[in-house]
């Protein structure tokens, strides 16, 4: 694998030096992740920038991420937002989501929930689970839109069906409480169980919330309901 990455690096370097934007972006990726070469965020930023300045959307988004995290160059939320916007305007869903998240959190500019909704919706319509979840949260809280639990549930469901753990958690709680969806303990337990199994180790607090909610719900259920919920969780597959 390392040999293949080193070979890829040599060929990409030749193409990147000749100005091919896709090669420059891919070369930046190898430097960013240390594939075939020692990890070097400064070199990653250099190659991403070369491709980004040619209008290559993936490189624009990647450069935005480096500005957002401060890897390889000084952290600069305004620059991150600028490059996310460049890529978002070119229709790149991940950049649309990233821009929406910055609008929601107020990084690089004041909070703007209406703009967050706009960009989340653009990415959600391209089937971005993260954006679908983000859109659900805006409707759930009434940020930038009129509060609408039914619309929130719709977007949570779309993201949950793709395997987004946070959406599965929120959807499970909606079924548990019967808010915006018919109360259904089996469905609630299923989604909470799935969420608990899918959160990353770095998301322990969210995972623990899913487990606590599932276990509280289980106390209201009879054994056959719990067995059915567990069966549904085992058989579930992302769409």
Buried (B, 14 or more C-beta within 10 A) or exposed (E): EEEEBEEBBEEBBEBBEEEBBBBBBBBBBBBBEEBBBEBBBEBBBBBBBBBBBBEBBBBBBBBBBBBBEEBBBEEBBEBBBBBBBBBBBBEBBBBBBBBBBBBBEEBBEEBBBEBBBBBBBBBBEBEBBBBBBBBBBBBBEEBBBEEBBEBBBBBBBBBBBBBBBBBBBBBBBBBBEEBBBEEBBBBBBBBBBBBBEBBEEEBEEBBEBBBEBBEEBBEEBEEEBBEBBBEBBEEBEEE
